[in-house]
Amino acid sequence: MTLPPFQALLDDHAEAIHRFLVGLVGPAEAEDCFQETFLAALRSYTRLREGSNLRAWLFTVARSKAMDAHRRSRRAPVPVAEPPEPRRSGNGGHGVEPVDGDLWAAVAALPEKQRAAVVLRFTCDLSHREIGRVLDCSDDAARRSVHEGVKRLREVWA
């Protein structure tokens, strides 16, 4: 299997991976997860199996880093008072604006698999088959996760 240069892989998928991470962990944590994703990917890049779907593999690594971030946040001390998060015009040059607060709250409240499936489908434009690979489930299960996530969002926004 001939792998493209890692920089080409980064150039092709950086924006989609960053959007996915913003959807999973929020704009404040996304940049760190993005960096961790591509460092981990670089370390294991040459050990990929022949025929690997590189895009799905990157989303899988990103999902793992997002779950690590969620675990870290659960162990972090809870501040007594939080200052408001600053509004920025962009996120690290990746062309993604911060998600609307109310929408982000609704997406963040979804169960993990539904949240990941909705973000992959609507911010990264992945097919149900690709979502299934990232989430390690069947195409039908991925389709169902997207459907259930959207259904919950509609109930909240109705």
C-alpha positions as CSV (number, residue, x, y, z in Angstrom):
1,M,0.0,0.0,0.0
2,T,1.4,3.4,-1.0
3,L,0.5,6.0,1.6
4,P,0.4,9.6,0.6
5,P,2.8,12.0,2.3
6,F,1.5,12.7,5.8
7,Q,1.3,16.4,5.0
8,A,-1.0,15.7,2.1
9,L,-3.3,13.7,4.4
10,L,-3.3,16.6,6.9
11,D,-4.1,19.1,4.2
12,D,-6.9,17.0,2.8
13,H,-8.7,16.3,6.1
14,A,-7.7,19.0,8.7
15,E,-10.8,21.1,8.3
16,A,-13.2,18.2,8.5
17,I,-11.4,16.7,11.5
18,H,-11.4,20.1,13.3
19,R,-15.2,20.6,12.6
20,F,-15.8,17.1,14.0
21,L,-13.9,17.9,17.1
22,V,-15.6,21.3,17.6
23,G,-18.9,19.4,17.5
24,L,-17.7,16.7,20.0
25,V,-15.7,18.8,22.6
26,G,-16.6,22.4,21.9
27,P,-14.6,25.2,20.5
28,A,-12.4,25.7,23.6
29,E,-11.1,22.1,23.6
30,A,-11.1,21.4,19.9
31,E,-7.7,22.8,19.1
32,D,-5.9,20.7,21.7
33,C,-7.7,17.5,20.5
34,F,-6.9,18.4,16.9
35,Q,-3.2,18.6,17.7
36,E,-3.3,15.4,19.7
37,T,-5.2,13.6,16.9
38,F,-2.6,14.4,14.3
39,L,0.4,13.7,16.6
40,A,-1.1,10.2,17.3
41,A,-1.9,9.7,13.7
42,L,1.7,10.6,12.7
43,R,3.1,8.1,15.2
44,S,1.1,5.2,13.8
45,Y,0.8,6.3,10.1
46,T,3.4,3.8,8.8
47,R,1.8,0.9,10.6
48,L,-1.6,1.1,8.8
49,R,-3.0,-2.0,7.2
50,E,-3.3,-2.3,3.5
51,G,-6.6,-1.0,2.2
52,S,-7.3,1.2,5.2
53,N,-9.7,4.0,4.7
54,L,-7.5,6.9,5.8
55,R,-10.4,9.4,6.3
56,A,-12.3,7.0,8.6
57,W,-9.1,6.2,10.4
58,L,-8.4,9.8,11.1
59,F,-12.0,10.3,12.4
60,T,-11.5,7.3,14.6
61,V,-8.3,8.7,16.1
62,A,-10.1,12.1,16.6
63,R,-13.0,10.5,18.3
64,S,-10.6,8.7,20.7
65,K,-8.9,12.0,21.5
66,A,-12.3,13.6,22.1
67,M,-13.2,10.8,24.5
68,D,-9.9,11.4,26.3
69,A,-10.7,15.1,26.6
70,H,-14.2,14.2,28.1
71,R,-12.5,11.9,30.6
72,R,-10.0,14.6,31.6
73,S,-12.8,17.1,32.1
74,R,-14.6,14.8,34.4
75,R,-11.5,14.6,36.6
76,A,-10.7,18.3,36.5
77,P,-11.6,20.5,39.5
78,V,-14.9,22.4,39.1
79,P,-14.4,26.2,39.4
80,V,-16.6,28.1,41.7
81,A,-17.3,30.8,39.1
82,E,-16.5,30.6,35.4
83,P,-15.6,33.7,33.3
84,P,-17.5,33.8,30.0
85,E,-15.7,32.2,27.1
86,P,-14.2,34.8,24.7
87,R,-15.8,35.0,21.3
88,R,-13.3,34.5,18.5
89,S,-13.5,35.1,14.8
90,G,-12.1,31.7,14.0
91,N,-10.5,28.5,15.4
92,G,-6.9,28.2,14.7
93,G,-7.2,29.1,11.1
94,H,-9.4,26.2,10.2
95,G,-12.3,28.3,8.9
96,V,-14.8,27.1,11.5
97,E,-16.8,29.6,13.5
98,P,-17.8,28.7,17.1
99,V,-21.1,26.9,17.3
100,D,-24.2,28.9,18.4
101,G,-24.4,28.5,22.2
102,D,-28.0,27.1,22.3
103,L,-27.3,24.7,19.5
104,W,-24.1,23.6,21.0
105,A,-25.8,23.0,24.3
106,A,-28.4,20.8,22.6
107,V,-25.8,18.8,20.6
108,A,-23.6,18.5,23.7
109,A,-26.6,17.0,25.6
110,L,-27.0,14.1,23.1
111,P,-25.7,10.7,24.1
112,E,-22.1,10.3,23.0
113,K,-22.7,8.0,20.0
114,Q,-25.6,10.2,18.7
115,R,-23.6,13.4,19.2
116,A,-20.6,11.9,17.2
117,A,-22.9,10.6,14.5
118,V,-24.7,13.9,14.1
119,V,-21.5,15.9,14.0
120,L,-19.9,13.4,11.5
121,R,-22.9,13.6,9.2
122,F,-23.7,17.3,9.2
123,T,-20.4,19.0,9.8
124,C,-18.1,16.6,8.1
125,D,-20.5,15.2,5.5
126,L,-19.6,11.6,6.1
127,S,-21.7,8.8,4.7
128,H,-23.4,6.4,7.0
129,R,-20.8,3.8,6.0
130,E,-18.0,6.1,7.0
131,I,-19.7,7.0,10.2
132,G,-20.1,3.3,11.0
133,R,-16.4,2.8,10.5
134,V,-15.5,5.8,12.8
135,L,-18.0,4.7,15.5
136,D,-17.1,1.0,15.0
137,C,-20.7,-0.1,14.2
138,S,-22.7,-1.2,11.3
139,D,-24.0,1.2,8.6
140,D,-27.5,0.7,9.9
141,A,-26.5,1.5,13.5
142,A,-24.8,4.6,12.3
143,R,-27.9,5.6,10.3
144,R,-30.0,5.0,13.4
145,S,-27.7,7.1,15.6
146,V,-27.9,10.0,13.2
147,H,-31.7,9.6,13.1
148,E,-32.2,9.4,16.8
149,G,-29.8,12.4,17.4
150,V,-31.6,14.6,14.9
151,K,-35.0,13.5,16.4
152,R,-33.8,14.6,19.9
153,L,-32.5,17.9,18.5
154,R,-35.9,18.5,16.8
155,E,-37.7,17.9,20.1
156,V,-35.5,20.4,21.9
157,W,-35.8,23.0,19.2
158,A,-39.6,22.5,18.6
